[in-house]
């Protein structure tokens, strides 16, 4: 979760504090607040040994991401990004169906591996 009013990257402690703030202001328990969130199956594949600059500039990878997003439509999410801490590219896919999430993530990871 990125809270741009406070930071430009995800921060677990900041997210926790913001959640506690919402709970305090609303007087609602976490269980009730969490009820508005739909959890989707999520697959994360780390592809090591890939030149991160190639991943950022690859037209082929960009096309693969666009195709994956089109396949998922509004019922899923795709994130392909270079790791900030490792020599790797991270591929994350969320979908309504776990099998679909795995298939799409593996296809995207294959497109990343082709860059190596």
Backbone as CSV, one residue per row, in Angstrom:
resi,resn,N_x,N_y,N_z,CA_x,CA_y,CA_z,C_x,C_y,C_z
1,UNK,0.853,-1.153,0.000,0.000,0.000,0.000,0.910,1.231,0.000
2,UNK,0.631,2.150,-0.900,1.414,3.378,-0.977,0.503,4.539,-0.628
3,UNK,0.867,5.288,0.366,0.095,6.431,0.842,0.856,7.696,0.438
4,UNK,0.558,8.195,-0.754,1.352,9.271,-1.349,1.359,10.561,-0.533
5,UNK,0.386,10.760,0.336,0.403,11.958,1.189,1.547,11.904,2.198
6,UNK,2.089,10.685,2.419,3.097,10.507,3.455,4.410,9.900,2.965
7,UNK,4.367,9.126,1.871,5.576,8.435,1.398,5.403,8.053,-0.066
8,UNK,6.523,7.798,-0.743,6.467,7.426,-2.157,6.635,5.928,-2.377
9,UNK,6.815,5.188,-1.305,6.940,3.738,-1.394,6.056,3.091,-0.337
10,UNK,5.864,1.787,-0.465,5.094,1.072,0.541,5.839,1.027,1.860
11,UNK,5.125,1.150,2.937,5.725,1.146,4.267,4.733,0.488,5.216
12,UNK,5.076,-0.693,5.702,4.175,-1.453,6.555,3.797,-0.740,7.840
13,UNK,4.760,-0.092,8.471,4.473,0.619,9.724,3.517,1.776,9.474
14,UNK,3.759,2.535,8.413,2.876,3.646,8.071,1.469,3.137,7.751
15,UNK,1.379,2.045,7.021,0.076,1.464,6.692,-0.662,1.058,7.967
16,UNK,0.049,0.422,8.886,-0.560,0.021,10.152,-1.070,1.206,10.955
17,UNK,-0.281,2.265,10.989,-0.702,3.468,11.718,-1.935,4.109,11.077
18,UNK,-1.965,4.132,9.757,-3.129,4.699,9.070,-4.374,3.857,9.336
19,UNK,-4.207,2.542,9.351,-5.330,1.660,9.641,-5.846,1.892,11.063
20,UNK,-4.940,1.995,12.011,-5.353,2.282,13.392,-6.063,3.627,13.488
21,UNK,-5.616,4.590,12.702,-6.259,5.900,12.684,-7.702,5.797,12.183
22,UNK,-7.918,5.029,11.123,-9.273,4.838,10.594,-10.139,4.140,11.631
23,UNK,-9.579,3.145,12.294,-10.333,2.431,13.325,-10.732,3.384,14.447
24,UNK,-9.813,4.241,14.872,-10.098,5.172,15.966,-11.162,6.193,15.553
25,UNK,-11.024,6.730,14.331,-11.980,7.755,13.875,-13.375,7.174,13.652
26,UNK,-13.438,5.956,13.122,-14.741,5.381,12.786,-15.385,4.641,13.955
27,UNK,-14.557,4.214,14.912,-15.078,3.423,16.016,-15.454,2.007,15.595
28,UNK,-15.013,1.600,14.406,-15.342,0.273,13.884,-14.167,-0.673,14.097
29,UNK,-14.443,-1.937,14.423,-13.352,-2.906,14.612,-12.739,-3.300,13.255
30,UNK,-11.524,-3.807,13.306,-10.814,-4.204,12.104,-11.604,-5.237,11.295
31,UNK,-12.220,-6.177,11.964,-13.007,-7.207,11.265,-14.080,-6.566,10.381
32,UNK,-14.734,-5.565,10.886,-15.776,-4.885,10.107,-15.167,-4.101,8.947
33,UNK,-14.080,-3.414,9.186,-13.423,-2.647,8.126,-12.891,-3.571,7.034
34,UNK,-12.363,-4.709,7.425,-11.800,-5.652,6.448,-12.881,-6.280,5.578
35,UNK,-14.113,-6.234,6.018,-15.212,-6.835,5.275,-15.460,-6.193,3.913
36,UNK,-14.960,-4.989,3.698,-15.175,-4.314,2.412,-14.112,-4.707,1.389
37,UNK,-13.099,-5.451,1.815,-12.002,-5.814,0.927,-12.206,-7.222,0.377
38,UNK,-12.022,-7.359,-0.933,-12.082,-8.673,-1.559,-10.662,-9.175,-1.740
39,UNK,-10.385,-10.355,-1.227,-9.052,-10.955,-1.381,-9.029,-11.810,-2.636
40,UNK,-8.008,-11.600,-3.432,-7.813,-12.364,-4.660,-6.612,-13.271,-4.482
41,UNK,-6.608,-14.455,-5.109,-5.397,-15.274,-5.105,-4.259,-14.480,-5.745
42,UNK,-3.096,-14.554,-5.143,-1.941,-13.782,-5.613,-0.755,-14.722,-5.823
43,UNK,-0.059,-14.525,-6.938,1.132,-15.305,-7.257,2.286,-14.341,-7.438
44,UNK,3.400,-14.622,-6.784,4.602,-13.807,-6.917,5.739,-14.710,-7.381
45,UNK,6.369,-14.325,-8.493,7.524,-15.056,-9.020,8.687,-14.085,-9.114
46,UNK,9.790,-14.427,-8.474,11.011,-13.636,-8.575,11.890,-14.258,-9.645
47,UNK,12.257,-13.470,-10.646,13.094,-13.957,-11.736,14.491,-13.362,-11.546
48,UNK,15.449,-14.175,-11.072,16.791,-13.650,-10.793,17.637,-13.525,-12.059
49,UNK,18.683,-12.719,-11.944,19.698,-12.638,-12.981,19.281,-11.929,-14.254
50,UNK,18.299,-11.054,-14.174,17.831,-10.329,-15.352,18.293,-8.876,-15.243
51,UNK,18.809,-8.342,-16.340,19.207,-6.938,-16.374,17.954,-6.083,-16.183
52,UNK,17.874,-5.388,-15.057,16.674,-4.625,-14.721,16.378,-3.544,-15.751
53,UNK,17.414,-2.945,-16.334,17.180,-1.896,-17.322,16.538,-2.475,-18.584
54,UNK,16.893,-3.719,-18.941,16.254,-4.367,-20.092,14.774,-4.611,-19.819
55,UNK,14.472,-5.023,-18.606,13.078,-5.280,-18.251,12.258,-3.997,-18.336
56,UNK,12.852,-2.889,-17.940,12.132,-1.616,-17.961,11.933,-1.084,-19.370
57,UNK,12.803,-1.467,-20.300,12.738,-0.889,-21.646,12.288,-1.870,-22.726
58,UNK,11.948,-3.079,-22.355,11.594,-4.111,-23.340,10.179,-3.920,-23.884
59,UNK,10.087,-3.708,-25.176,8.772,-3.593,-25.817,8.028,-4.927,-25.749
60,UNK,8.764,-6.038,-25.880,8.140,-7.358,-25.805,7.522,-7.627,-24.446
61,UNK,8.247,-7.273,-23.390,7.716,-7.461,-22.042,6.518,-6.548,-21.811
62,UNK,6.616,-5.301,-22.279,5.485,-4.377,-22.136,4.245,-4.924,-22.839
63,UNK,4.428,-5.512,-24.021,3.301,-6.103,-24.746,2.719,-7.292,-23.989
64,UNK,3.586,-8.089,-23.373,3.118,-9.240,-22.587,2.306,-8.776,-21.377
65,UNK,2.741,-7.699,-20.745,1.996,-7.154,-19.595,0.636,-6.636,-20.051
66,UNK,0.600,-5.923,-21.178,-0.670,-5.407,-21.697,-1.625,-6.557,-22.017
67,UNK,-1.100,-7.628,-22.625,-1.938,-8.794,-22.941,-2.467,-9.444,-21.663
68,UNK,-1.616,-9.552,-20.646,-2.047,-10.151,-19.377,-3.127,-9.294,-18.720
69,UNK,-2.942,-7.988,-18.739,-3.950,-7.091,-18.158,-5.274,-7.193,-18.912
70,UNK,-5.196,-7.312,-20.239,-6.419,-7.460,-21.029,-7.125,-8.773,-20.693
71,UNK,-6.338,-9.840,-20.516,-6.927,-11.140,-20.174,-7.644,-11.082,-18.828
72,UNK,-7.049,-10.405,-17.856,-7.635,-10.336,-16.521,-8.776,-9.330,-16.447
73,UNK,-8.731,-8.316,-17.291,-9.760,-7.283,-17.256,-9.779,-6.583,-15.908
74,UNK,-10.968,-6.327,-15.424,-11.099,-5.639,-14.135,-11.099,-6.603,-12.960
75,UNK,-10.928,-7.897,-13.245,-10.976,-8.888,-12.168,-9.593,-9.375,-11.759
76,UNK,-8.566,-8.579,-12.031,-7.223,-8.976,-11.640,-6.266,-7.809,-11.726
77,UNK,-5.015,-8.114,-11.427,-3.988,-7.070,-11.392,-2.650,-7.694,-11.739
78,UNK,-1.818,-6.918,-12.446,-0.487,-7.359,-12.842,0.524,-6.310,-12.403
79,UNK,1.636,-6.761,-11.843,2.730,-5.867,-11.509,4.035,-6.566,-11.874
80,UNK,4.808,-5.949,-12.756,6.131,-6.443,-13.115,7.091,-5.302,-12.825
81,UNK,8.041,-5.546,-11.916,8.948,-4.461,-11.528,10.295,-5.015,-11.114
82,UNK,11.345,-4.204,-11.309,12.656,-4.636,-10.822,12.676,-4.602,-9.296
83,UNK,13.372,-5.542,-8.709,13.544,-5.551,-7.260,14.427,-4.374,-6.860
84,UNK,14.110,-3.793,-5.754,14.948,-2.722,-5.235,16.105,-3.245,-4.399
85,UNK,16.070,-4.523,-4.041,17.088,-5.068,-3.135,17.878,-6.231,-3.722
86,UNK,17.416,-6.796,-4.826,18.079,-7.959,-5.418,18.238,-7.764,-6.917
87,UNK,19.132,-8.546,-7.515,19.277,-8.553,-8.962,18.200,-9.474,-9.526
88,UNK,16.969,-8.974,-9.542,15.827,-9.787,-9.952,14.701,-8.875,-10.419
89,UNK,13.793,-9.486,-11.157,12.559,-8.804,-11.550,11.412,-9.564,-10.895
90,UNK,10.514,-8.846,-10.282,9.384,-9.453,-9.587,8.143,-9.409,-10.483
91,UNK,7.456,-10.540,-10.553,6.220,-10.662,-11.315,5.129,-11.036,-10.329
92,UNK,4.116,-10.187,-10.207,3.009,-10.459,-9.294,1.708,-10.391,-10.093
93,UNK,0.863,-11.391,-9.897,-0.436,-11.432,-10.564,-1.496,-11.789,-9.538
94,UNK,-2.594,-11.042,-9.573,-3.780,-11.366,-8.789,-4.914,-11.627,-9.770
95,UNK,-5.729,-12.621,-9.477,-6.882,-12.944,-10.324,-7.961,-13.575,-9.455
96,UNK,-9.170,-13.616,-9.970,-10.254,-14.258,-9.231,-9.990,-15.734,-9.017
97,UNK,-9.308,-16.350,-9.980,-9.047,-17.780,-9.970,-7.552,-18.029,-9.794
98,UNK,-7.181,-18.882,-8.846,-5.768,-19.156,-8.571,-5.055,-19.770,-9.767
99,UNK,-5.726,-20.657,-10.498,-5.100,-21.271,-11.677,-4.776,-20.224,-12.726
100,UNK,-5.689,-19.308,-12.952,-5.447,-18.248,-13.921,-4.289,-17.365,-13.462
101,UNK,-4.237,-17.044,-12.186,-3.144,-16.227,-11.656,-1.806,-16.921,-11.899
102,UNK,-1.742,-18.231,-11.660,-0.505,-18.991,-11.897,-0.122,-18.995,-13.374
103,UNK,-1.090,-19.246,-14.241,-0.807,-19.284,-15.685,-0.275,-17.948,-16.192
104,UNK,-0.932,-16.884,-15.808,-0.521,-15.559,-16.278,0.841,-15.196,-15.704
105,UNK,1.060,-15.483,-14.425,2.352,-15.168,-13.803,3.487,-15.955,-14.455
106,UNK,3.268,-17.231,-14.732,4.304,-18.045,-15.378,4.602,-17.528,-16.780
107,UNK,3.564,-17.134,-17.506,3.766,-16.597,-18.857,4.594,-15.309,-18.807
108,UNK,4.284,-14.428,-17.860,5.036,-13.180,-17.726,6.464,-13.441,-17.254
109,UNK,6.634,-14.383,-16.331,7.987,-14.721,-15.871,8.803,-15.270,-17.031
110,UNK,8.178,-16.035,-17.916,8.869,-16.532,-19.106,9.305,-15.396,-20.005
111,UNK,8.470,-14.379,-20.156,8.833,-13.213,-20.964,10.003,-12.469,-20.329
112,UNK,10.042,-12.427,-19.000,11.178,-11.789,-18.307,12.437,-12.620,-18.498
113,UNK,12.325,-13.938,-18.374,13.492,-14.816,-18.533,14.113,-14.693,-19.933
114,UNK,13.295,-14.440,-20.928,13.800,-14.286,-22.300,14.742,-13.084,-22.427
115,UNK,14.673,-12.164,-21.480,15.539,-10.988,-21.516,16.958,-11.303,-21.044
116,UNK,17.108,-12.391,-20.290,18.410,-12.738,-19.708,19.392,-13.225,-20.748
